Amino acid sequence: MSTVADGMRIDWDVPITMDDGVVLRADIFRPVEPGEYATIMSMGPYAKGLSFQEGYPGNWNRMIEAYPEIAEGTTNKYQNWELVDPEKWVPDGYVCVRIDSRGAGRSHGHLDPFSPRETKDFYECIEWAATQEWSNGRIGLLGISYYAINQWQVAGLRPPHLAAICVWEGSADYYREMSRHGGILCEFLGSWFQRQVVRVQHGTGERGPRSPVTGELAAGPETLSEEELAANRINPGQDILDRPLDGDYYRDRSPDFSKITVPLLSSGNWGGQGLHPRGNLEGYLAVPSEQKWLEMHGDTHFSPFYTDHGIALQKRFFGHFLRDEDTGWTQQPPVELQVRHPGEKFVQRSENEWPLRRTRWTKYYLDPDGQALGTTPSSGADLSYETTGDGLTFLTPPLTDELEITGPVAAHLTLSSDTTDADVFLALRVFDPDGEEVTFIGSNDPSVPVGLGWLRASHRKLDTQRSLPHRPWHSHDEIWPLEPGVPVELDVEIWPTCIVVPAGYRIGLTVRGRDYENEGVMLPGAMYPMKGTGPFLHGNAQDRPAAIFGGVNTLHFTGGVAPYLLLPVIPG
């Protein structure tokens, strides 16, 4: 079905047949005038017929309230979760293609997100679009989160007509970033799948939503039984529970960065601790593309993408690579940072590399006497903490001068447990002169700390070839149990961050045996509790049985041991 509306020609439910006969469905928004245009493409499982406003009303309302410009200059009829608004792209001469991935929305097939089969589908869709009469043969990929993650994967297959990718808040390592933080099961993947994907699985039919524009069922015309639907999808929560170690399952769902040579704009969020920023930064560093750029920002998961500033950045990138336009992109710095200050203040700054070459890697030692953080090694009595409690917090004295921390963070601890294992949760924090913690609007939670890190002690084995002092790399390929009461050394990765800490404030490191948690913020229409970590929780009783992870851990300071926090201090 094709129609002309709101200044666009729209082709609904266009069939794209895969090499195994499965038919995927796409909505195509293009200029009314015939011609060959650059294409912005996305493929994912959230149902192209489910409007942003209906599917995620709380997020939509908060975004529009904070940034009214997003709703201006458009009817907003075609808004879709984590995707571009075609009314802001098609008038500039772009074609926007939205594809329901296999088994989702109006596309047939077995629902298996991030699988090699889905990635192959994406490749075939790119090549299909490049041969259409409305295409100039150059395809760009753009979208948030899921629509960013699968860009890494398909770019590694090197579709001939893929011309550029903009990975906006997209994780990459299926084990380390999506499934098991430091080896500890993250409950996000299972809850996300049920909450956001299963509800629009193909075959949900009459039990699912309808497109507010076409009136068609967003999850397909047929309505299957719950048993039929369950038989036609994977169970990612159970899959990762059954696989505590890294291996083929996780590698099949992670990109091979070494094969990505297409022009790249990697755009990450400082406040995305728990899912995305690590992938944006690791991907930027690892891909061998000769044309790659990094942009890091703050605020929510959605707003920076949809604001006038975000769209202008995206159009300058794609205008250059998809249409050979002089957009000024040749003057874009390799790294553009929105440097974060308390109070949701961001200052844009251009850099030449990541991590920043002028970084002063500074060790702040944990001092058991008064639970202090200082630049001189200290020793003293060991400190123990209940793993079900608030743990131990070590604080610097009030800063005499402003201090910027921008880059990867790591901690080196010596720890023992009264059982055969221990889960270590670290929170990098900032406190104001009154002792109140300063939190920030994060991607998926409105009150996140500066940084988070995790490690299961039995997963402490390091890959010495890939580890760096500021970014330990754990192989997660074998279990090294603890002997109760016997200390072991742990190198813990804390995901990269950015904060300018004012004079008079304190920096803190909290070591605990469970997820970081603050008082939280109640948001209308929220999909999960908001207590500082959003949906990235680690409380699965099968993965963390109380008999092993519910006891007492001890930090050791005697015998020449000097635990420390390694901070990337940027000179002023």
C-alpha positions, 0 to 999 in steps of 0.5 A, a space after each residue: 500500500 502506498 500513499 502520499 501524506 504530510 509531504 512524503 510518499 509512504 510505502 507500507 508493509 513492503 515485503 523483503 524476502 530473505 534467502 530462506 524464504 522468510 518475508 520481512 516487512 518494511 515501511 518506507 518514507 520517501 520524497 514525493 518527487 521521483 529520484 535517487 536518494 540517500 537512505 537511512 535504514 533501521 531494523 529491529 524488534 519493537 514493531 514499526 507500527 507501534 507509536 512512541 506515544 502509545 508504546 512508551 508514553 512516560 518517556 515521550 511526555 518527559 522528553 517533550 516536556 524537557 525539549 519542546 523543540 522535538 515536537 515542533 515542525 512535525 505532525 509527530 504521527 510517525 514517531 517510533 521508539 528510538 528511531 528518526 522522525 521521517 518528517 524531519 529527514 524526508 524533506 531534506 531528501 532522505 529515504 527512511 526505511 524501517 524494518 521489523 526484524 524476523 519474528 517481530 512486528 509484521 515480519 514472519 519468522 523465529 524471534 531471536 534478537 542479535 542472532 547471526 540469522 538476524 544479522 544476515 537479514 540486515 545485510 540482505 535488507 541493505 543490499 535490497 534497498 540499494 537496488 531500489 529505484 528510489 535509492 542512490 546506492 548508499 545506505 546509512 544506519 541510524 537509531 538508538 540502542 537496539 538499532 545501534 547495537 545491530 549496526 556493529 554486527 552487520 557492519 562486520 559483514 561488510 555489505 557492499 552498499 553500506 556507506 556509513 553507520 551512526 551507532 547511538 548509545 549501542 553496546 557491543 559485547 553481548 557477555 560483558 555489557 548486556 548479559 553478565 557484568 564482571 561475570 555476574 548475571 544482569 537481569 536486564 536482558 530477560 526483563 527487557 525481552 518480556 517487557 518490550 519485545 514479546 508484547 509485539 512478537 509477530 502473531 500477537 495480532 489482536 492482543 497487540 496494538 494497532 498503528 495509529 496511522 494505518 489502523 493495522 495490527 502492529 504485531 501482524 494480522 494473525 493471532 496465535 496462541 501463547 503456546 505457539 508464540 513461545 515455541 517461536 522465540 528464544 528465551 534470552 534470560 534463561 540462555 544467559 543464566 545457563 551460560 555463566 562463562 563466555 563462549 560461542 553463544 556470546 561471541 555469535 551475538 557480538 561484533 568482530 570490530 576488526 572487520 568494520 571499515 565503514 565510516 563510523 560516528 560512535 555516540 555514547 552517554 556518560 550516564 548509560 552505566 550498565 549497558 551502552 557507553 562501554 561499547 561505544 568507546 571500545 568500538 571506537 577504539 577497536 574498529 580499523 576504519 580510517 574515518 571514525 569519530 566519537 561523540 559523548 553526551 549526557 541526559 536521557 537515552 532519547 533526548 540528545 538523539 531527537 534534539 535539534 543539536 543531535 539531528 544536526 550532528 547526524 545530518 552533517 555526518 550522513 550528508 557528507 558520506 551518503 551525498 557528498 555534501 559540504 556539511 563541514 564534517 571534514 572539520 569535525 574533531 575526532 572526539 567531541 565531548 560534552 564535559 559533565 558538571 554537577 547540576 546537569 551542566 555540559 560544556 562541549 570540548 573537542 579532543 584528538 583521541 580517547 583516552 585523552 593523551 594528557 590524562 594523569 593516571 592517578 592512584 587514590 589509595 583506600 585508607 582503612 583509618 577513617 575510610 579515606 581516599 588519598 594519594 599516599 599508600 596507607 595500611 591498617 586493620 582489615 575491614 569487613 562488610 556484610 554483603 547484604 548491607 551498604 558496604 564501605 565508602 571511602 572518601 577524599 577530603 574536600 577538594 581544594 581545587 576543581 578536579 576533572 575525571 574523564 576516561 576509563 576507571 579501575 580499582 585494585 582490591 585485595 579481598 576475601 570471603 567467608 565462602 567460596 566466592 564473592 560479588 563485588 559492586 563498586 560505585 564511583 560517587 561525588 558528594 557536595 559540601 553538605 555530604 549529599 550525593 550528587 547524582 545525574 540524569 542517566 540514560 535509563 534512570 534519572 539519578 545515577 552515580 558517576 560510575 559503576 563497576 562489577 566483578 565476581 571474584 571467581 572470574 578474576 582471571 585476566 587476559 594479559 594480552 588485552 588488559 590495560 592498567 586503566 581497563 582490566 579485561 577478564 577472560 571469563 573462561 574459567 572459574 577460580 573459586 575462593 578459599 574461605 578467608 584467603 585473600 585474593 587480588 582483584 582488578 575491577 573495571 569501572 566503566 568510563 565516565 566524565 565529571 568535573 568535581 568542584 572545589 569543596 566536594 568529595 570523591 567517594 568509592 563504595 565497595 559493597 556486595 549488592 547493587 548500588 541504590 539511592 532513594 530513587 525517583 518515582 516517574 509516571 509510567 516508568 517501566 521499572 524501579 528508579 533507584 540509581 541503576 535503572 533496570 540493570 540489576 543483579 539479584 537473580 537467586 539462581 545466579 547469586 545463591 545466598 549461601 555463597 553471596 550473602 555472607 561477609 567480605 573483607 578488604 585487606 590492608 595489611 602485609 604491604 597491600 595497598 588497595 587503590 582507585 585509578 582515576 583519569 585526572 585531566 589537568 586544567 
